[in-house]
Amino acid sequence: MPNFRLEKAAGGRVAGVDEVGRGPLAGPVVAAAVVFPAGVPRKLASLIDDSKRLTPDERLEAFLAIRASGRAEIGVGAASVAEIVRLNILHASLLAMRRAVARLPTVPDLALVDGDRPPRLPCPVKCVVGGDASSLSIAAASIVAKVLRDRAMQRLAPRFPGYGWETNVGYATPVHVAALMRMGPTRHHRPTFGTVSQLVLALEPADAVLAAAG
């Protein structure tokens, strides 16, 4: 389970930063930054874990508890499909992290960033590989980013029926891939990713323009 040791050792206002959505075939990449200025109460800490280890119900419970606790400062940022295409997914993810930190009420003294690539931030950065499994602040950020990105894709699902975004939230499940093969990509699909890229390359130029426009 994650703990608060890294934050305590650093002192000051420490933000945990994480992103969600590097792998899907559709939708934005979303990042969150979370600061617990006065630490994490035990009851709240017991709900927080790496978002990948939690069930959807557990993630939602933790997300609502983080927001309702009054103990967390939260910033959220995203990078669009167009930015993912223009920058590539790594740099779009770093951009989303920068936007998340910028939306915190105050610049933190340190940012603990999940992974091994530091975004350019207005504060010192420490990269923590596997940080969402070791730092409560990073794990909280992973939960916030995951819940909000999933909600965004689920809101899009009724407007683009058949792709299964209600449940797969843009990831390359068999249902999603089969729908892509049957109906082609929408404007929310990432044209440089996997099956989407293969379909776009297979289309005639005029058809590719129509597909990109949704």
Backbone as a ProteinNet text record, in pm:
[ID]
protein_1_A
[PRIMARY]
MPNFRLEKAAGGRVAGVDEVGRGPLAGPVVAAAVVFPAGVPRKLASLIDDSKRLTPDERLEAFLAIRASGRAEIGVGAASVAEIVRLNILHASLLAMRRAVARLPTVPDLALVDGDRPPRLPCPVKCVVGGDASSLSIAAASIVAKVLRDRAMQRLAPRFPGYGWETNVGYATPVHVAALMRMGPTRHHRPTFGTVSQLVLALEPADAVLAAAG
[TERTIARY]
83.5	0	87.4	44	121.4	120.6	221.2	231.6	273	299.3	328.4	474.6	561.3	701.2	775.2	757.5	828.8	786.9	658.9	609.5	665.4	665.1	717.5	866.5	940.5	1084.7	1117.4	1036	1061.6	1025.2	918.2	870.8	800.9	728	660.6	538	494.9	376.9	421.9	390.5	435.5	315.9	327.3	221.4	256.4	159.6	171.8	108.8	176.9	131	130.6	21.2	12.6	-80.5	-68.4	-154.1	-221	-330.2	-405.8	-444.2	-433	-481.3	-374.6	-257.8	-156.1	-192.2	-257.1	-275.7	-400.3	-508.2	-633	-621.9	-717.3	-727.3	-805.5	-874.4	-959.1	-956	-979.7	-994.1	-865.4	-877.6	-761.6	-677	-560	-482.9	-509.6	-532.5	-571.9	-471.3	-433.5	-340.8	-404.1	-358.9	-402.1	-281.9	-291.5	-192.5	-267.8	-219.9	-287.6	-186.2	-223.2	-142.4	-224.3	-163.8	-222.7	-139.6	-170.1	-82.7	-67.2	-170.1	-165.1	-159	-118.1	-112	-244	-247.4	-364.4	-420	-544.1	-603.9	-604.6	-594.8	-582.6	-700.2	-821.5	-938.8	-933.3	-893.2	-881.4	-767.7	-654.4	-539.4	-575.3	-665.3	-701.2	-777.6	-833.8	-909.2	-822.3	-702.4	-619.9	-517.8	-513.1	-414	-393.3	-295.8	-277	-411.4	-455.3	-588.9	-607.1	-497.8	-508.1	-542.1	-515.1	-543	-685.8	-753.3	-886	-994.3	-1105.4	-1221.6	-1283.9	-1369.2	-1435.9	-1509.6	-1577.4	-1649	-1552	-1440.2	-1340.6	-1276.7	-1249.5	-1193.3	-1288.9	-1416.7	-1514.7	-1526.1	-1528.2	-1534.5	-1415.1	-1295.7	-1175.6	-1178.8	-1220.9	-1229.5	-1321.9	-1440.8	-1537	-1484.1	-1414.3	-1358.5	-1246.9	-1162.9	-1055.6	-1115.4	-1216.4	-1277.8	-1350.7	-1416.7	-1499.6	-1420.2	-1295.8	-1219.9	-1184	-1172	-1123.2	-974.8	-905.9	-762.1	-676.3	-739.8	-663.3	-681.7	-572.4	-576.9	-559.3	-645	-648.6	-639.4	-551.8	-546	-557.9	-631.9	-653	-619.8	-550.9	-519	-535.4	-547.4	-564.9	-492.4	-468.2	-419.4	-510.8	-552.6	-652.8	-593.6	-681.9	-637.5	-549.5	-588.2	-507.2	-367.4	-357.4	-225.9	-147	-215	-146.6	-85.4	-160.6	-110.5	6.9	-5.9	97.5	224.7	211.5	327.1	383.2	305.1	320.7	270.4	240.6	170.8	256.3	387	471.7	465.3	488.9	492.6	353.8	250.3	114	87	136.2	119.5	191.6	312.2	386.8	314.5	253.7	176	56.2	-14	-128.3	-84	32.6	84.3	113.6	175.1	202.9	73.3	-28.2	-156.8	-220.1	-205.6	-262.7	-196	-64.9	7.2	-27.1	-42.7	-76.9	-213.1	-299.3	-433.9	-442.9	-331.2	-328.9	-340.2	-394.9	-411	-279.1	-172.6	-40.4	64.8	173.3	282.7	339.6	349.4	403.2	553.4	604.1	747.8	820.9	749.4	806.4	693.7	721.6	626.7	687.3	615.5	650.9	574.6	647.2	585.1	601.5	491.5	498.7	573.7	667.2	740.9	883.7	946.7	1088.4	1116.2	1010.7	1029.5	968.1	1050.6	996.9	936.1	815.3	762.7	832.6	828.1	882.4	779.1	814	721.8	786	705.9	759.9	808.5	844.8	893.2	987.2	1067.1	1149.5	1063.9	1121.2	1050.1	1133.5	1067.4	1130.9	1048.9	1110.2	1041.5	1044.4	932.2	920.5	862.6	945.7	897.6	808	689.2	593	539	537.9	499.5	356.7	267.6	127.4	107.6	208.7	202.1	277.6	349.1	430.6	397.1	346.9	318.1	167.7	116.3	-26.6	-69.3	15.3	-21.2	-29.1	67.3	64.2	-53.6	-77	-190.3	-322.2	-335.2	-456.5	-471	-360	-364.4	-406.5	-358.3	-395.2	-544.1	-600.3	-744.3	-825.8	-788.7	-862.2	-858.2	-740	-727	-806.7	-801.1	-872.1	-1022.6	-1076.5	-1221.2	-1269.6	-1197.5	-1242.5	-1229.8	-1123.2	-1111.8	-1219.4	-1243.5	-1348.4	-1483.4	-1512.8	-1639.8	-1650.7	-1541.2	-1544	-1575.9	-1514.4	-1540.3	-1682.3	-1730.6	-1866.4	-1970.6	-1939.1	-2030.8	-2034	-1921.3	-1915.9	-1986.8	-1997.6	-2047	-2183.5	-2283.9	-2413.1	-2408.2	-2312.3	-2299.9	-2228.4	-2153.7	-2079.6	-2106.7	-2230.2	-2268.8	-2198.8	-2185.2	-2130.6	-1987	-1912.1	-1770.2	-1746.7	-1850.3	-1838.2	-1767.4	-1765.1	-1693.5	-1755.3	-1881.1	-1943.3	-1860.8	-1797.6	-1721.8	-1572.3	-1535	-1391.8	-1320.6	-1396.3	-1345.6	-1232.7	-1242.1	-1147.9	-1035	-1021	-912.8	-946.3	-844.1	-857	-913.2	-1034.9	-1101.8	-1150	-1183.4	-1236.4	-1360	-1449.5	-1569.3	-1531	-1437.5	-1395.2	-1327.8	-1237	-1166.3	-1263.3	-1357.6	-1455.8	-1541	-1577.9	-1656.3	-1575	-1448.2	-1361.9	-1355.9	-1341.9	-1334.5	-1467.1	-1576.5	-1709.4	-1750.2	-1720.8	-1772	-1664.9	-1538.2	-1431.1	-1412.2	-1308	-1277.2	-1363.6	-1375.4	-1441.8	-1335	-1380.1	-1284.6	-1220.4	-1272.2	-1212.3	-1110.3	-1095.6	-994	-857.7	-754.9	-616.9	-563.7	-548.6	-517	-378.1	-292.4	-158.1	-146.6	-258.9	-254.8	-309.4	-230.8	-274.3	-372.2	-485.6	-588.9	-636.3	-644.2	-688.9	-592.7	-463.7	-362.4	-372.8	-392.7	-404.6	-525.9	-636.1	-756.7	-739.2	-679.2	-658.7	-568.9	-463.1	-372.8	-442.8	-539.8	-608.7	-712.8	-755.3	-858.2	-799.6	-883.5	-843.9	-829.4	-748.5	-727.3	-857	-954.4	-1080.3	-1155.4	-1153.5	-1220.9	-1152.5	-1018.6	-943.3	-980.7	-1000.6	-1042.4	-1178	-1270.8	-1404.2	-1394.9	-1311.1	-1298.7	-1242.6	-1140.8	-1081.1	-1177.4	-1272.3	-1371.9	-1483.8	-1491.4	-1593.9	-1720.4
-119.7	0	125.3	229.9	354	418.2	501	568.3	714	784.4	927.7	958.5	856.2	875	974.9	963.7	1055	1199.9	1220.7	1355.7	1411	1328.8	1373.1	1402.8	1318.9	1339.4	1468.8	1504.8	1626.6	1751.1	1743.3	1860.8	1958.4	2052.7	2153.2	2096.9	2169.7	2130.4	2043.2	1917.2	1820	1773.5	1786.4	1740.8	1603.9	1516.2	1391.4	1411.9	1369.9	1395.2	1264.3	1238.4	1117.3	1143.6	1062.2	1074.2	940.7	948.6	829.9	846.5	738.1	742.6	744.6	690	681.9	575.8	467.8	353.8	348.2	419.7	402.5	441.2	392.9	429.7	558.9	605.3	723.4	803.8	934.2	1022	1088.9	1184.7	1261.4	1183.4	1238.6	1193.3	1294.5	1244.9	1329.7	1311.3	1422.4	1418.9	1488.8	1451.7	1518.7	1543.8	1649.7	1681.8	1695.9	1628.1	1629.7	1663.4	1759.4	1797.6	1772.2	1708.2	1693.7	1779.1	1907.9	1997	1955.4	1893.3	1855.2	1704.6	1632.4	1487.8	1422.3	1289.9	1212.5	1138.7	1167.5	1092.9	942.6	864.3	718.8	659.1	705.3	649.6	676.4	798.8	831.2	751.7	742.7	668.6	523.8	465.7	324.8	302.1	408.3	396.6	417.4	473.7	516.5	409.7	375.9	281.5	315.5	253.9	263.3	238	330.5	319.4	189.6	132.9	8.5	-110.2	-98.1	-207.1	-202	-91.3	-72.6	-109.8	-160.4	-182	-46.3	-38	89.5	145.5	60.5	107.8	159.5	91.1	135.6	267.5	281.1	407.6	523.1	500.5	606.9	643.8	544.2	572.3	656.3	618.5	692.8	834	846.6	977.7	1070.9	1021.5	1104.2	1140.4	1045.8	1072.6	1176.6	1168.7	1267.1	1407	1417.6	1548.7	1602.3	1512.8	1557	1580	1534.7	1535.7	1676.2	1768.5	1901.4	1903.8	1791.9	1781	1785.3	1787.1	1775.5	1898.2	1943.2	2041.1	1963.9	1989.5	1909.3	1999.2	1963.1	2027.3	1920.4	1950.4	1853.1	1918.7	1845.8	1894	1782.8	1820.2	1720.3	1767.2	1673.6	1703.8	1633.5	1705.1	1657.1	1557.8	1495.2	1405	1479.9	1602.2	1681.3	1706	1731.4	1753.4	1623.3	1512.2	1382.5	1355.2	1385.2	1363.9	1456.8	1581.5	1682.3	1661.9	1624.6	1620.5	1480.7	1377.5	1236.2	1216.3	1092.2	1064.9	1099.1	1078.5	1112.1	1260.7	1342.7	1486.9	1542.8	1480.8	1521.7	1489.2	1376.3	1340.9	1440	1479.7	1578.8	1713	1748	1871.3	1866.3	1754.1	1739.6	1753.4	1698.6	1712.7	1858.4	1930.6	2073	2149.2	2118.9	2187.4	2153.4	2028.9	1989.8	2066.7	2073.9	2146.1	2295.3	2349.5	2491.5	2523.7	2423.4	2446.4	2423.5	2392.7	2391	2534.4	2554.8	2691.8	2763.9	2688.1	2745.1	2651.5	2708.9	2626	2541.5	2411	2325.9	2345.7	2300.5	2305.5	2194.6	2086.1	1971	1896	1841.4	1752.7	1613.3	1515.8	1375.2	1324.9	1288.1	1252.6	1103.5	1036.4	894.4	874	779.3	749.3	800.4	800.6	838.1	957.5	1026.9	1143.8	1265.6	1363.4	1478.6	1582	1629.2	1743.1	1871.1	1973.2	2103.8	2172.6	2190.3	2247.6	2368.4	2454.9	2572.3	2540.2	2414.3	2371	2252.9	2217.6	2097.1	1973.9	1877.2	1754.9	1634.1	1535.9	1407.1	1299.3	1226.4	1116.3	992.4	922.3	802.7	691.6	599.4	486.8	398.9	370.3	296.7	378.9	510	598.5	583.8	542	527.2	409.4	324.3	213.5	243.5	359.5	387.9	520	618	750.4	774	812.9	840.8	956.9	1057.6	1173	1134.6	1054.5	1010.5	916.5	824.4	732.5	809	912	993.9	1062.3	1111.4	1173.8	1073.9	951.5	849.5	819.1	818.3	793.3	906.8	1030.2	1145.6	1147.3	1127.7	1131	1018.5	899.4	783.9	804.5	846	863.7	971.9	1083.5	1192.9	1156.9	1085.6	1046.5	945.5	848.2	750	819	914.5	986.8	1061.4	1122.1	1196.2	1103.2	985.3	891.5	834.5	812.2	760.6	864.4	993.2	1097.6	1103.4	1069.6	1068.5	947.1	839.8	712.6	723.1	791.8	798.1	873.7	964.1	1039.7	959.4	857.9	774.1	627.4	582.9	447.8	338.4	225	107.7	76.6	175.9	153.7	99.4	98.7	42.8	131.7	262.9	352.9	358.3	313.9	309	223.6	120.5	28.6	26.2	36.5	26.3	161.3	270.3	408.5	439	378.5	409.2	310.1	213.8	116.3	13.4	-57.4	-145	-281.7	-284.4	-411	-473.3	-602.5	-663.8	-592.7	-548.3	-476.3	-347	-274	-146.4	-167.3	-263	-289.1	-336.1	-422.4	-469.3	-354	-261.2	-144.4	-55.1	-40.3	38.6	-22.9	-152.9	-219.9	-205.9	-203.5	-197.3	-54.9	42.6	178.3	282.3	245.2	341.3	432.7	517.4	603.1	728.6	784.5	912.5	1019.5	1142.2	1251.1	1239.2	1152.1	1132.1	1018.7	948.6	844.2	905.2	836.4	881.4	820.1	899.2	841.5	781.4	802.4	744	619	569.9	458.8	330.5	223.9	87.1	67.7	8.6	-23.1	101.5	213.9	338.6	379.1	370.9	406.3	318	188.6	96.3	129.5	165.2	199.9	329.5	428.6	557.2	539.2	458.9	435.3	360.9	277.1	197.1	277.7	391.2	471.1	553.1	583.5	678.7	816.1	905.4	1036.8	1110.2	1110.3	1182.4	1118.1	986.2	917.7	943.4	953.8	980.3	1115.9	1214.3	1346.6	1339.3	1265.8	1251.3	1177.2	1074.5	998.8	1085.1	1166.2	1251.2	1355.8	1394.7	1495.2	1436.3	1303.3	1238.4	1214.8
0	0	0	-66.9	-64.9	73.7	98.4	228	205.5	315.8	308.5	339.9	331.1	371.3	282.5	150.6	60.3	84.9	107.1	131.7	262.8	368.4	497.3	490.5	418.9	407.3	334.3	237.4	160.2	239.4	318.8	390.7	297	353.5	272.8	201.6	100.3	23.2	-94.6	-89.5	-190.5	-272.4	-403.9	-494.5	-550.6	-551.3	-626.1	-762.9	-867.2	-1004.3	-1082.4	-1151	-1233.6	-1350.5	-1453.3	-1571.6	-1600	-1674.3	-1715.2	-1861.3	-1936.8	-2074.2	-2181	-2153.9	-2260.2	-2363.9	-2320.8	-2408.4	-2493.7	-2460.8	-2536.6	-2683.3	-2760.9	-2902.3	-2921.8	-2818	-2830.9	-2702.5	-2716.7	-2601.6	-2559.2	-2467.3	-2421.6	-2322.8	-2292.7	-2178	-2066.9	-1945.4	-1832.3	-1719.4	-1657.1	-1543.5	-1424.5	-1306.2	-1184.1	-1095	-1015.9	-913.4	-781.7	-678.1	-548.3	-440	-356.4	-240.1	-113.7	-15.6	117.3	213.3	227.8	306.1	451.7	509.3	650.6	669.2	566	575.5	539	548.7	507.9	629.6	667.7	779.2	752.1	857.2	842.2	764.7	795.3	728	578.5	540.9	399.1	335.4	403.9	349.7	320.9	401.1	381.6	251.5	195.5	69.9	-53.4	-34.5	-147.9	-183.1	-311.1	-363.3	-510.5	-570.2	-714.6	-782.8	-867.6	-926.4	-1004.2	-1055.9	-1132.6	-1042.6	-914.6	-821.1	-767.3	-788.2	-731.7	-832.3	-782.6	-868.1	-899.8	-1002.6	-1029.8	-908.9	-832.9	-714.2	-608.3	-590.6	-492.7	-535.6	-666.8	-717.2	-692.1	-721.5	-702.7	-555.2	-467.8	-324.1	-279.4	-326.1	-289.8	-347.4	-472.8	-537.9	-460.7	-425.8	-353.4	-214.5	-150.8	-18.4	-24.9	-127.2	-143.8	-160.8	-247	-272	-149.8	-75.3	37	164.9	167.5	292.5	339.8	246.2	281	310.4	289.3	319.5	194.7	75.9	-48.9	-136.6	-195.3	-303.3	-433.3	-530.7	-652.7	-774.8	-867.5	-998.8	-1105.5	-1211.2	-1319.4	-1452.4	-1538.7	-1673.4	-1774.3	-1899.6	-2005.8	-2131.1	-2219.7	-2354.2	-2452.5	-2554.2	-2649	-2748.4	-2823.8	-2930.4	-3029.5	-3065.3	-3159.2	-3103.5	-2973.2	-2912	-2903.3	-2879.8	-2880.1	-3016.5	-3122.7	-3259	-3287.8	-3246.7	-3279.2	-3199.1	-3072.3	-2982.7	-2961.4	-2980.9	-2945.4	-2803	-2767.2	-2642.4	-2521	-2527.8	-2412.8	-2382.3	-2484.2	-2459.6	-2430.1	-2484.5	-2448.7	-2302.2	-2254.2	-2113.3	-2022.8	-2061.1	-1982.8	-1982.9	-2097	-2105.5	-2011.2	-2009.1	-1918.7	-1772.9	-1739.5	-1603.1	-1570.8	-1663.6	-1640.2	-1615.9	-1693.5	-1677.1	-1542.9	-1498.3	-1369.1	-1254.9	-1255.8	-1150.1	-1154.7	-1276.1	-1289.5	-1229.9	-1217	-1164	-1013.3	-948.8	-802.9	-751.2	-631.7	-582.3	-556.3	-526.3	-500.5	-558.5	-607.3	-659.8	-546.2	-564.8	-456.7	-440.4	-325.7	-301	-375.1	-403.6	-473.9	-541.2	-658.1	-725.4	-733.9	-681.5	-698.4	-820.1	-923.9	-1051.9	-1077.6	-1105.3	-1136.5	-1267.7	-1269.6	-1392.7	-1387.8	-1504.9	-1511.1	-1602.1	-1646.9	-1732.8	-1664.8	-1624.8	-1552.5	-1646.7	-1617.9	-1692.3	-1645.9	-1728.8	-1689.3	-1599.8	-1474.5	-1377.7	-1308.8	-1248.2	-1178.8	-1037.8	-1013.8	-882.7	-905.6	-805.5	-820	-843.6	-917.5	-952.5	-910.4	-851.2	-824.4	-891.1	-983.5	-1049.9	-960	-955.6	-872.5	-959.7	-1001.1	-1081.2	-994.1	-1044.6	-963.7	-848.9	-866.2	-757.5	-712.1	-802.5	-761.5	-667.1	-653.9	-558.6	-429.6	-424.6	-306.6	-238.8	-312.2	-257.1	-252.4	-135.7	-123.8	-212.3	-226	-308.5	-456.2	-503.1	-642.7	-665.2	-571.3	-585.4	-590.1	-506.7	-509.7	-644.8	-699.8	-832	-938.6	-927.3	-1026.6	-1019.4	-898.7	-882.1	-942.2	-910.4	-962.5	-1115.1	-1172.4	-1318.7	-1383.2	-1325.2	-1382.7	-1379.6	-1265.6	-1254.9	-1351.3	-1358.5	-1444.9	-1592.2	-1629.8	-1770.9	-1808.4	-1721.7	-1749.4	-1765.8	-1678.1	-1688.5	-1821.3	-1864.4	-1991.2	-2107.8	-2110.6	-2218.9	-2210.6	-2089.9	-2074.3	-2117.4	-2099.1	-2147	-2299.3	-2362.4	-2508.9	-2568.8	-2492.1	-2546.4	-2614.6	-2558.1	-2627.4	-2759.7	-2773.8	-2898	-3006.7	-2965.1	-3059.6	-3024.4	-3045.7	-3001.5	-3081.2	-3016.7	-3083.4	-3049	-3000.1	-2970.5	-2828.9	-2748.1	-2613.8	-2514.5	-2539.1	-2448.7	-2310	-2297.1	-2164.9	-2068.8	-2121.9	-2036.2	-2069	-2197.9	-2229.6	-2225.7	-2214.5	-2204.8	-2304.4	-2421.5	-2528.3	-2546.4	-2455.6	-2468.7	-2577.5	-2622.8	-2739.7	-2702.1	-2653.8	-2625.6	-2757.2	-2757.1	-2879.7	-2933.4	-2844.4	-2888	-2958.4	-2901.3	-2959.2	-3095	-3102.2	-3227.5	-3335.7	-3300	-3397.6	-3449.5	-3360.8	-3403.4	-3495.7	-3466.3	-3554.5	-3693.8	-3700	-3829.2	-3905.1	-3830.4	-3891.6	-3929.7	-3843.2	-3861.1	-3890.8	-3869.3	-3890.9	-3770.7	-3774.4	-3660.1	-3654.6	-3533.5	-3511	-3489.8	-3470.3	-3445	-3306.7	-3221.8	-3090.4	-3089.9	-3201.8	-3210.6	-3240.5	-3196.5	-3216.7	-3346.3	-3451.8	-3582.4	-3593.4	-3494.6	-3498.7	-3412.2	-3357.9	-3263.5	-3324.8	-3320.1	-3344.8	-3457.6	-3425.9	-3524	-3596.1	-3525.5	-3587.2	-3697.2	-3669.1	-3768.3	-3891.8	-3871.3	-3984.5	-4070.6	-4005.6	-4080.6	-4158.6	-4094.9	-4162	-4283.9	-4270.7	-4383.5	-4496.3	-4460.9	-4562.2	-4639.9	-4583	-4648.7	-4762.9	-4860.1	-4963	-4898.3	-4956.3	-4894.9	-4861.5	-4949.9	-4923.1	-4809	-4803.6	-4695.1	-4562.6	-4565	-4442.1	-4385.5	-4470.1	-4422.6	-4354.8	-4417.5	-4358.9	-4224.5	-4215.7	-4092	-3981.9	-4012.9	-3913.1	-3861.9	-3947	-3907.1	-3825.9	-3816.8	-3736.2	-3815.4
[MASK]
++++++++++++++++++++++++++++++++++++++++++++++++++++++++++++++++++++++++++++++++++++++++++++++++++++++++++++++++++++++++++++++++++++++++++++++++++++++++++++++++++++++++++++++++++++++++++++++++++++++++++++++++++++++

